[in-house]
Amino acid sequence: MKKFILLLAAATFAFALDPQAAERLITPAGLLAHIKVLSSDEFEGRAPSTRGEELSVKYLVDQFRGFGLKPGNPDGTFIQEVPLFGIRSTAVSSVTAGGQTINLEPKTDYVAWTIRPVPEVKVTNSDVVFVGYGVVAPEYGWDDYKGVDVKGKTIVMLVNDPAVPDPDHPGELDPKMFKGKAMTYYGRWTYKYEIASQKGAAAAVIIHETGPAGYPFEVVVGSNTHENFDIQRPDRNASRVGVQSWIPYPTAEKIFTAAGQNLAALKQAAVRKDFHPVALHAKWSFDIKNEVREVRSKNVVAKVEGSDPKLRGEYVIFTAHWDHLGKDPNLKGDQIYNGAVDNASGCAGLLELAHAYAKLTPAPKRTMIFLSVTAEEKGLLGSKYYAENPLYPLRKTLADINMDSMNVWGKTRDLVIVGLGASTLDDVARTAADNQGGRTLNPDPAPERGGYYRSDHFEFAKQGVPALDIHPGTDYVGKDPGFGRQKLDEYTMNNYHKVTDEIKPGWDLSGEAQDMQLLFDTGLRIANGATYPEWKPGNEFKARRDAMMAH
C-alpha cells in the first residue's frame, strides 16, 4: 500500500499548467487507481471509527499533500474532527392485535434502532396510530396529524410524499401538490422521524415499498443494522423519537389486518387532505439494547489558495463522502461493503479535481476547498457538522459541488443535475457542458427517489449555500437508448448498499473523467466569476441565502 501511494504521488507533475492542460490531468486511469485502493478489502468498507476510517483518512491526506495542496483546516491540519457517538442496537419487537401477539422477526419483518446514546430504550404496549404519510406541510394546506395527540404512542406512516392524483389526468400525480412525481423533503425518512420527534411519539415506523422508497428493503436492512452514528449534542438526543423503525409492506398488511383494518384502503384515503389519523386496535412493543461509544471521526479538508488577494477569502467547496457501511461479520461469505461506486468513485473524482487545480497557473482567483466528509451513510453527519460548524464563513462560500456515486459505464452526451433549475449554478454548468461538444444537462430521471435530499450538498443547501449535485447521464455514446436507465436500475437493485458494490469487469471510467473535467471548468468559472451564484426565485432555500447575504 505504501509503495502504491508513493508511486501515485510521484506521478504528480511538478510543473504548472494552463486550464486545458490541468483539466487533462483528470484521467480514467487516475480515477480507477483511487477507486481500487479505497474500495479494496484492506479498507474494510470504510465505516467511521474503524481501521477502514484510519486507512481512508490517511490515503486522502497523503494524496492531497502529494498533489501539493495546503491543509484545509485553519489550524494547519488536513482534519476537521467530528464528534459522534456510535450505537450498536439489538432490538426485539412485537405487536398485539385482535387477540394475538405477532412476534416480529428482525431484518425480515422490521428494522429498529435508536439514536439516543443510552443502554436501553423500551416502548411497552404503546397505542398504535396510522398517520398516513406523516406530513405537516402548511404551504400545501396539508396536515396528516389533524391535532391528534400522539405523545408516547407508536405512529406508523407511508414512505415518500402523499401521492395526490391529478384530477385532470387520471393515473398521474398532481404537479401542484408535493412537486408531483418528484419527491420533496416531506417524503424523506429523515423528515418523518423529525416530525415524529416534534409530535412526541415514542416510536416511528415507516412502511417500506420499493417503488416509493427508491430501493428494496434489503437496503434498509444493510444501512441500519450495523453501528449507527449521530453528532454529539448537549441534550444527547433526548428530544428525538426514541425508536426509529421500518417494516416491509407485507408485514404492515399482516399487522393492520390483525387490528381490523385494511391497509390498502387506508393508503388510498391518505392521499386526501381530509385524511384523519386512524387509531389501530393494537399495542406495539420495542426493547432496544445498545452498545454506546463516543468517537471522534474525521472530515478531511484541503485547499488551493486563491490567487487574487481581494478574493482569496471567498470559497468554492467540492464535497464527496469517504465513508461506507463497513463489514458485517454475521454475513456468510463476503462480509465487506466495499462501496466502489458509493462513494469511492466520488472520492476519486475529488482527488483528481484537487490534483488538477493544484497544478493550474495562475490558481483560481478564489480559494478552492476539497472536503471529504464522514458518516454520510448515517444521515449526512459529516457535512451536517461542517455546515453547522464551518471552517470558512458560509456567507463567503459561493457554492458546494458534490460528487456521490459517479459514472462508471462510459461517456455520455448528457449529464444529470439533481434539482436542475434550482440555482444559477446550472447556468454555469451548462456553459461548461457546451464546451464539451454540446453536452446537454438533464433533470433527474427518477425524481421520485428524492436524490436532492440524499447526499451531502443538501446540508449546505439547508444553510442557504447554492449547491450542485451531479449524477451520471443517461444518453451513452455507442449504446442503446435504454442503456443508461438499465444500468442505474441494475445498480440500485443489485449493488446499492450491498457487498456487491465492487469494481466490475467492463467498467469504463472515461465517463467519470468527462464529468470531472466538466466540473473542473464549472468550478473555475465560479471561482473566477464576477458574481455569486444564486438560488432561482421560488426555491425553498432562497430565503435563507438572502437573509445570510443581507448581513
Summary of the structure (lengths in Angstrom):
residues: 551
radius of gyration: 23.5
end to end distance: 49.0
largest distance: 77.7
contacts: 1925
relative contact order: 0.16
helix: 34%
strand: 25%
